[in-house]
Amino acid sequence: MKIAFICTEKLPSPAVKGGAIQMMIDGIVPYLKENHEITIFSVTDPSLSDYEQTCGVTYRRFPRNGYRFFVADELKKREFDIIHVCNRPRHIPLYKEASPVSHFILSVHNEMFAQNKISDEEGKMAIEKVTAITTVSQFIKDTIVARFPEAEEKTSVVYSGVDLSEFQPVWSKPGQKIRNEMRKKYGIPKNSKVILFIGRLSPSKGPHILIQAMNHILLKHEDTVLVIVGGKWFSDNRVNKYVRYLHTLAAPYDNHIIFTNYVPASDIYHMYVMGDLFVCSSQWNEPLARVHYEAMAAGIPILTTDRGGNAEVIQDEENGLLIKDYKNPYEYARIINAMLEFPGFGSWLSQNGRRVVEEKFDFKHVADRFEAVYLQAADSLANTNH
């Protein structure tokens, strides 16, 4: 089949500046291109040409201003069996008008069907015009169906994943080598305990709470270091009011808190094995952060908030720990201290996590799940033509 992916207007594809959608597409396309002809539409970027064909995949890139209209014009000129629109339900009618014979798959990566994102009329129209909707979690599916019950039959959950070949688990020889190199790079003593935060530096992600917890952690484990990986917006390392606040909070802790700034997606997997514990401190209803898949793949224990879709892949005391009192620094400190006190339990959790990813969340699994959706859509197209 001829399949087109339409990325959002936010970030380019491939994921040279990160982004969960772009990273997912990068992960599944190598498998899909074996049996299908793939075209990917995204925004332009100074580091990428506007048009290229590489590794059997066609990339078309357009300016951010007017992006959806450039894409629609291109859809008019081409014939695609399947058009996979990422996270932009409001653009579906325009694209469907441009390519009426194509079947549309809408993948929803956060609460794009919320009242403040889309009107009743726009939501109903998008649902009517697509063949299928996929969501990154049951939580996101539930938010859609609660408002638009007619979406139930068209909507299925397709969890994301990782490229396992990029993640050497921390207990492997290559993992240990990378761990030692990364600790040396950031000046972290070999035997220090490292708590890892990876994500955008925003209040909704909650890194300030981890900094506030450090005082109580250092009282029991004085060799602990908190490593905060990320910038205020993907590849953007500019300092805003919140980032200044984080640095002010961290100032008394000297070398016990390290800010790495943004790390490119291609290097991010090296960061994980540096840690003894990965903490996702999300304060908002996280659709299902891909950092969970990455931390499991790297083989480090996970503490995450019981928010949004997080608990769908992290089962409490099975392949990670869930924190319910997610606004309370003392509660983070209590659990983190216990994890650092009993590393054997953390090791057991992380072994389980790696196994879960190997069984369910490699990008090959994700590609297979999406291909099943595409084939079902194509089958419904064939049936309507008889």
C-alpha positions as CSV (number, residue, x, y, z in Angstrom):
1,M,0.0,0.0,0.0
2,K,0.9,3.6,-0.4
3,I,1.0,5.1,3.1
4,A,1.5,8.8,4.1
5,F,2.3,10.1,7.5
6,I,1.4,13.7,8.3
7,C,3.3,14.9,11.3
8,T,2.2,18.0,13.3
9,E,3.5,21.4,12.4
10,K,5.7,21.5,15.6
11,L,8.8,19.4,14.8
12,P,10.5,17.9,11.8
13,S,10.8,14.3,10.8
14,P,13.1,12.4,11.3
15,A,13.4,13.3,15.0
16,V,16.4,15.6,14.8
17,K,14.8,17.8,17.5
18,G,13.1,15.0,19.4
19,G,9.3,14.7,19.8
20,A,7.4,11.6,20.7
21,I,5.4,11.5,17.4
22,Q,8.6,11.9,15.3
23,M,10.5,9.2,17.4
24,M,7.6,6.8,17.0
25,I,7.5,7.3,13.2
26,D,11.3,6.8,13.0
27,G,10.9,3.6,14.9
28,I,8.1,2.0,12.9
29,V,8.9,3.1,9.4
30,P,11.9,0.7,8.9
31,Y,9.5,-2.2,9.4
32,L,6.6,-0.8,7.4
33,K,8.7,0.1,4.4
34,E,9.4,-3.5,3.8
35,N,5.9,-4.1,2.4
36,H,4.6,-0.6,1.8
37,E,5.5,2.7,0.0
38,I,6.0,5.4,2.7
39,T,5.9,9.2,2.4
40,I,6.3,11.4,5.5
41,F,5.2,15.0,5.6
42,S,6.6,17.3,8.2
43,V,7.8,20.9,8.8
44,T,11.0,22.3,7.4
45,D,14.2,22.4,9.4
46,P,17.6,24.2,8.6
47,S,19.4,20.8,9.0
48,L,17.1,19.0,6.5
49,S,16.3,19.5,2.8
50,D,12.7,20.2,1.8
51,Y,12.6,17.0,-0.3
52,E,14.5,13.8,0.0
53,Q,14.3,10.1,-0.6
54,T,16.4,8.1,1.8
55,C,16.4,4.4,2.7
56,G,13.3,3.8,0.6
57,V,11.3,6.6,2.3
58,T,10.1,9.9,0.8
59,Y,10.2,13.0,3.0
60,R,8.4,16.2,2.0
61,R,8.9,19.2,4.3
62,F,6.9,22.5,4.3
63,P,7.0,25.8,6.2
64,R,5.2,26.0,9.5
65,N,3.1,28.9,8.4
66,G,0.4,27.4,6.2
67,Y,1.7,23.9,6.7
68,R,-1.6,22.1,6.5
69,F,-2.5,23.8,3.2
70,F,0.9,22.9,1.7
71,V,0.2,19.3,2.7
72,A,-3.3,19.3,1.3
73,D,-2.0,20.6,-2.0
74,E,0.5,17.7,-2.1
75,L,-2.3,15.2,-1.2
76,K,-4.3,16.4,-4.2
77,K,-1.4,15.5,-6.6
78,R,-0.7,12.1,-5.1
79,E,-2.7,8.9,-4.5
80,F,-2.4,7.3,-1.1
81,D,-4.3,4.2,0.2
82,I,-3.8,5.2,3.8
83,I,-3.1,8.6,5.2
84,H,-2.0,8.6,8.9
85,V,-2.7,12.0,10.5
86,C,-0.9,12.6,13.8
87,N,-2.7,14.4,16.5
88,R,-4.6,17.0,14.4
89,P,-8.3,16.0,14.2
90,R,-9.2,19.6,13.1
91,H,-7.2,19.1,9.9
92,I,-9.0,15.9,8.9
93,P,-11.8,17.6,6.8
94,L,-9.2,19.6,4.8
95,Y,-7.1,16.5,4.1
96,K,-10.1,14.4,3.3
97,E,-11.3,16.9,0.7
98,A,-7.9,16.9,-0.9
99,S,-7.8,13.1,-1.0
100,P,-11.3,11.8,-0.9
101,V,-10.5,8.2,-1.9
102,S,-7.9,7.6,0.8
103,H,-8.6,6.0,4.1
104,F,-7.6,8.2,7.0
105,I,-6.2,7.0,10.3
106,L,-6.0,9.5,13.1
107,S,-3.5,8.8,15.9
108,V,-4.2,10.8,19.1
109,H,-1.2,11.4,21.3
110,N,-2.8,13.6,24.0
111,E,-6.2,15.2,24.8
112,M,-6.9,16.7,21.4
113,F,-10.6,16.1,21.7
114,A,-10.9,18.2,24.9
115,Q,-13.4,21.1,25.0
116,N,-10.6,23.6,24.8
117,K,-9.0,22.0,21.8
118,I,-11.9,21.2,19.5
119,S,-15.6,22.1,19.1
120,D,-18.5,19.6,19.2
121,E,-19.0,20.1,15.4
122,E,-15.3,19.7,14.5
123,G,-14.9,16.6,16.7
124,K,-17.9,14.9,15.2
125,M,-16.8,15.8,11.6
126,A,-13.3,14.4,12.2
127,I,-14.6,11.1,13.7
128,E,-17.1,10.8,10.8
129,K,-14.4,11.2,8.1
130,V,-11.7,8.9,9.5
131,T,-11.8,5.1,9.1
132,A,-10.0,4.5,12.4
133,I,-8.6,6.3,15.4
134,T,-5.7,5.1,17.5
135,T,-4.6,6.4,20.9
136,V,-1.4,6.1,22.8
137,S,-3.3,4.9,25.9
138,Q,-6.6,3.7,27.2
139,F,-6.7,7.0,29.2
140,I,-6.7,9.0,26.0
141,K,-9.3,6.7,24.4
142,D,-11.6,7.2,27.4
143,T,-11.3,11.0,27.1
144,I,-12.5,10.8,23.5
145,V,-15.3,8.4,24.0
146,A,-16.6,10.2,27.1
147,R,-17.3,13.3,24.9
148,F,-18.0,11.5,21.6
149,P,-19.5,8.1,22.2
150,E,-19.8,7.6,18.4
151,A,-15.9,7.2,18.4
152,E,-16.0,4.0,20.4
153,E,-16.2,1.5,17.5
154,K,-13.5,3.3,15.5
155,T,-11.0,3.8,18.3
156,S,-8.3,1.3,19.5
157,V,-5.3,1.7,21.7
158,V,-1.9,1.3,20.0
159,Y,0.9,1.7,22.6
160,S,4.2,3.1,21.5
161,G,7.6,1.6,22.2
162,V,11.4,1.8,21.7
163,D,14.1,0.5,19.4
164,L,15.6,-2.1,21.8
165,S,18.8,-2.4,19.8
166,E,19.6,1.2,21.0
167,F,19.2,0.4,24.7
168,Q,21.9,-1.7,26.3
169,P,20.6,-2.7,29.7
170,V,22.6,-1.4,32.6
171,W,23.6,-4.9,33.7
172,S,25.2,-5.7,30.4
173,K,28.9,-5.2,29.7
174,P,28.2,-2.5,27.0
175,G,25.7,-0.9,29.5
176,Q,28.3,-0.8,32.2
177,K,30.8,0.8,29.9
178,I,28.4,3.5,28.8
179,R,27.4,4.0,32.5
180,N,31.0,4.7,33.5
181,E,31.6,6.9,30.5
182,M,28.5,9.1,31.1
183,R,29.3,9.4,34.9
184,K,32.8,10.5,34.1
185,K,31.5,13.0,31.5
186,Y,29.3,14.7,34.1
187,G,31.8,14.4,37.0
188,I,29.7,11.9,39.0
189,P,31.7,9.7,41.3
190,K,31.5,6.0,40.3
191,N,29.7,4.9,43.5
192,S,27.2,7.8,43.8
193,K,23.5,7.1,43.6
194,V,22.0,8.8,40.6
195,I,18.3,9.8,40.4
196,L,17.4,10.6,36.8
197,F,14.8,13.0,35.5
198,I,14.4,13.2,31.7
199,G,11.9,15.5,30.1
200,R,10.9,19.1,29.3
201,L,11.6,21.6,32.0
202,S,8.0,22.7,32.7
203,P,5.8,22.8,35.8
204,S,3.6,20.0,34.4
205,K,6.6,17.7,34.4
206,G,7.4,18.4,38.0
207,P,11.2,18.5,38.3
208,H,10.9,21.2,41.0
209,I,9.3,18.6,43.3
210,L,12.3,16.3,42.9
211,I,14.7,19.2,43.8
212,Q,12.5,20.0,46.8
213,A,12.8,16.3,47.8
214,M,16.6,16.3,47.7
215,N,17.1,17.7,51.2
216,H,15.3,14.7,52.7
217,I,17.1,12.2,50.4
218,L,20.6,13.6,51.2
219,L,20.0,13.3,54.9
220,K,19.9,9.5,54.4
221,H,22.0,9.1,51.3
222,E,24.6,11.8,51.2
223,D,26.2,10.5,48.0
224,T,23.1,11.0,45.9
225,V,23.1,13.1,42.7
226,L,19.9,14.3,40.9
227,V,20.6,14.6,37.1
228,I,18.0,16.7,35.3
229,V,18.1,16.0,31.5
230,G,16.1,18.4,29.2
231,G,15.4,21.9,28.1
232,K,12.3,24.1,28.3
233,W,11.0,22.8,25.0
234,F,12.6,19.9,23.2
235,S,15.8,21.3,21.6
236,D,15.3,24.7,23.1
237,N,17.8,25.5,25.9
238,R,16.8,29.1,26.4
239,V,16.1,30.0,30.0
240,N,12.6,31.1,31.0
241,K,11.2,32.1,34.4
242,Y,10.5,28.4,35.4
243,V,14.0,27.2,34.4
244,R,15.5,30.1,36.5
245,Y,13.4,29.0,39.4
246,L,14.7,25.4,39.1
247,H,18.3,26.7,39.2
248,T,17.6,28.9,42.2
249,L,16.1,25.9,44.0
250,A,19.1,23.7,43.1
251,A,21.7,26.3,44.0
252,P,22.2,25.2,47.7
253,Y,22.9,21.6,46.6
254,D,26.0,22.4,44.6
255,N,27.2,19.3,42.7
256,H,24.3,17.1,44.0
257,I,22.1,18.5,41.2
258,I,23.3,18.5,37.6
259,F,21.4,20.1,34.7
260,T,22.5,18.7,31.3
261,N,20.2,20.8,29.2
262,Y,18.7,19.3,26.0
263,V,20.2,16.0,24.9
264,P,19.5,14.9,21.2
265,A,17.2,12.0,20.7
266,S,20.1,10.0,19.2
267,D,22.0,10.3,22.5
268,I,19.2,10.0,25.0
269,Y,19.5,6.2,25.5
270,H,23.1,6.7,26.9
271,M,21.7,8.9,29.7
272,Y,19.4,6.3,31.2
273,V,22.1,3.7,32.1
274,M,23.8,6.5,34.2
275,G,20.9,6.3,36.7
276,D,20.1,4.1,39.7
277,L,16.5,5.2,39.6
278,F,14.4,7.0,37.0
279,V,11.6,9.3,38.3
280,C,8.8,10.6,36.2
281,S,7.2,13.4,38.3
282,S,4.5,14.4,35.9
283,Q,1.8,16.6,37.6
284,W,-0.6,16.6,34.7
285,N,-2.6,13.7,33.3
286,E,0.2,12.3,31.2
287,P,-1.2,10.6,28.1
288,L,1.6,8.0,28.5
289,A,5.1,9.4,28.5
290,R,7.5,7.5,26.3
291,V,10.2,7.8,28.9
292,H,8.6,4.8,30.6
293,Y,9.4,2.6,27.7
294,E,12.9,4.0,27.5
295,A,13.7,3.5,31.2
296,M,12.4,-0.1,31.1
297,A,14.5,-0.8,28.0
298,A,17.6,0.6,29.8
299,G,17.0,-1.7,32.8
300,I,16.7,0.9,35.5
301,P,14.0,1.0,38.2
302,I,11.1,3.4,37.7
303,L,9.1,5.6,40.0
304,T,6.2,7.4,38.2
305,T,3.1,9.3,39.1
306,D,-0.3,7.6,39.0
307,R,-1.5,10.1,36.4
308,G,-3.2,9.7,33.0
309,G,-2.0,6.6,31.2
310,N,1.3,6.0,33.1
311,A,-0.2,3.1,35.2
312,E,-1.2,1.2,32.0
313,V,2.4,0.2,31.4
314,I,3.9,0.5,34.9
315,Q,2.3,-2.0,37.3
316,D,2.9,-1.0,40.9
317,E,5.6,-3.2,42.5
318,E,5.8,-5.4,39.3
319,N,7.9,-3.4,36.8
320,G,8.0,-0.1,38.7
321,L,6.5,1.9,41.5
322,L,3.5,4.3,41.4
323,I,3.3,7.4,43.5
324,K,-0.3,8.6,44.3
325,D,0.6,11.6,46.5
326,Y,2.3,13.1,43.4
327,K,2.6,16.7,44.6
328,N,4.4,15.9,47.9
329,P,8.2,16.1,47.9
330,Y,8.3,14.2,51.2
331,E,6.5,11.2,49.6
332,Y,9.1,11.2,46.7
333,A,11.9,11.3,49.3
334,R,10.4,8.5,51.3
335,I,10.0,6.1,48.3
336,I,13.4,7.1,46.8
337,N,15.2,6.5,50.1
338,A,13.6,3.1,50.3
339,M,14.6,2.3,46.7
340,L,18.2,3.4,47.4
341,E,18.2,1.4,50.6
342,F,17.2,-1.8,48.9
343,P,18.8,-1.9,45.4
344,G,18.0,-5.7,45.1
345,F,14.3,-4.8,44.9
346,G,15.0,-2.2,42.3
347,S,17.0,-4.6,40.3
348,W,14.1,-7.1,40.3
349,L,11.7,-4.4,39.1
350,S,14.0,-3.3,36.3
351,Q,14.6,-6.9,35.1
352,N,10.8,-7.2,34.9
353,G,10.6,-3.9,33.0
354,R,13.1,-5.0,30.4
355,R,11.2,-8.2,29.9
356,V,7.9,-6.3,29.4
357,V,9.5,-4.1,26.7
358,E,11.0,-7.2,25.0
359,E,7.6,-8.9,24.9
360,K,5.3,-6.0,24.0
361,F,7.0,-2.6,23.3
362,D,9.7,-3.0,20.8
363,F,9.1,-0.8,17.7
364,K,8.5,-4.0,15.7
365,H,5.5,-4.7,17.9
366,V,4.2,-1.1,17.4
367,A,4.7,-1.4,13.6
368,D,2.8,-4.7,13.5
369,R,-0.1,-3.1,15.5
370,F,-0.3,-0.1,13.2
371,E,-0.1,-2.3,10.1
372,A,-3.0,-4.3,11.4
373,V,-5.0,-1.1,11.6
374,Y,-4.0,-0.1,8.1
375,L,-4.9,-3.5,6.6
376,Q,-8.3,-3.5,8.3
377,A,-8.9,0.0,6.8
378,A,-7.8,-1.2,3.4
379,D,-10.1,-4.2,3.7
380,S,-13.0,-2.0,4.5
381,L,-12.1,0.1,1.4
382,A,-12.2,-3.0,-0.7
383,N,-15.5,-4.1,0.7
384,T,-17.1,-0.7,0.0
385,N,-16.0,-0.9,-3.6
386,H,-17.9,-4.2,-4.2
